[in-house]
Amino acid sequence: MDPQYFKSHTMCWGTLGTVRPFSSFHPQKDVIVIHEALEKKDAGALVRLLTNRNNAQRQEIAKVFKEATQRDLVAGMKKVLSGDLEKLMLELMMLPTQHEAHRLHQAMAGLGTDEETILEILCTRSVKQLRDISAAYELLYKKDMEKELKGETSGDFAKLLLALMKKEEVAGFVQRDIEALAASLNGKKADADPWIDILTSRDLNHLDQVLMGLERASGQMVIPNLEKRFSGDIRLGLSVLVQCIQNPDVYLAKRLKGMKASVVQSIMVSHSEEDLLCIRVAFRKLAGDSLYTTLQKHFKGDHLQALLAICRSEDC
């Protein structure tokens, strides 16, 4: 690990991210190193430098590189990198809002729809973040993200996604909400509307009380109960939303546990400067091994080194 990581005078010791500003940052010097790495097709050098800078610093490097060489850094990287490593490094070079917009676009591209990636982003991001992501989506793809989501989905699932896009905090009564959710499960056909309405319009403290109260009243855990009464996309949607309300770090750790390359690197990049330390803790409790060690069992080469640099360190 780079010793400068611990010496950064700009870093905040309260941060829950793993990637932090590099203290001795000189973009002009970095550009010289990167230019040489591109000329020599040295992927390892690109990985070592760019994973040791935070996103704002990477954006500055790209700007200075353009000014110095009249060339686009990302285009140059595409000529040197390939496969999963290329995808990971290009994700690192995106602005955070662009990265989430890119993930949503990829989730809706092609024949199938990746519902869980869509849910992951919509359930773990605030309304402001979603507005910023939506603006980035329109800028990148010249399309309205909300209309795209609506066009890719239908029924109760589409209702849920659109409600998540407009999350708001409306006052409610805990007992009344418990009764409404319980009643929605007791008919011949479970009714998704109260779940969509309540789970997307109350604050987290209120929802914690509602979900715990519902479990006490029914004698059953919420998610298994939901999964028995609903089917299809809405079952997945409500299950993911409840998991993110109860503990988003555990939900994201479960996603990582599958060790699918595209999922692992997208989540790690998305959360590297926010809360990846929390997700690492949840992963160790869930998997019985650290994320750092688990990555070494599933990936190799420069791709592994990039993932380890983002993960940053072992959890004992």
Buried (B, 14 or more C-beta within 10 A) or exposed (E): EBEEBEEBEEBEEEEBBBBBBBBEBEBEEBBEBBBEBBEEEBBEBBBBBBBBBBBEBBBBBBEBBEEBBEEEBEEBBEEBBEEBBBBBBBBBBBBBBBBBBBBBBBBBEEEEBBBBBBBBBBBBBEEEBBBBBBEBBBEBBEEEBBEBBBEBBEEBBBBBBBBBBEBEEEEBEBEEBBBBBBEBBEEEEBBBEBBBBBBBBBEEEBBBBBBBBBBEEBEBEBBEBBBEBBEEBBBBBBBBBBBBBBEBBBBBBBBBBEBEBBBBBBBBBBBBBBBBBBBBBBBBEBBEEBBBEBBBEEBEEBBBBBBBBBBBBBBE
